[in-house]
């Protein structure tokens, strides 16, 4: 149990540490898919390992052992994890669930607020709505609706508008807003995953940038994004993805560089991390089941009293 739990924790910490540097070495599409899955796997592994460690300790109480028909004394004798570690795991699990619940409620409130606003928005061509605002902004909602302000349309040339719309349509087609929600919840479960979550969020913008280069050269896309970033005059609403999101200087530099290439070694690294997360979590499950099964082979307190 100790070896399996430590291995699972090491795998989770590796994902948390390796996520940001791997993100900039992978093509944006692969970075979002693979690192998004890795962050979700690490968050799930965190909950699972903490849950097993907590359950094995709780199973040593008579009432719970009676319900499960195993011997609490046998489970206590075989459990290699100290009570302090198990109690700490339980406290961390409760904290993770509290943070996650808050994050879920926050996202639900935002989704509901935007849903109400969307009912009154006019729908233009291709699910694009124009907002009567002088602010210079354009963003995509989780529903896939693209919103662009009158101020943005007035500030850009036709070629620049096409780039912005291509960027936002990429967000809509690939559901980038939902990837952002998922990794945000992963970070709520395990705060150590916040850098990886931020890296994935940034790479959703890079993915949309690369899609925009299909209609214009890389330098023009970079100049458009930089120019819009300088003109923006307000904070963008939550739960949205936009051409001026992420880290603008890094995005511009990436666009001024050659197109990203896929390196098999980087892909293999992420796949190994995913496999390790899965394998170590299964090892923790197997070790926990072995402890419970061993305790079931011993008489319970009620069975001993009846003899």
Order of alpha helices (4+ residues) and beta strands (2+ residues): alpha-alpha-alpha-alpha-alpha-beta-beta-beta-alpha-alpha-alpha-alpha-alpha-beta-alpha-alpha-alpha
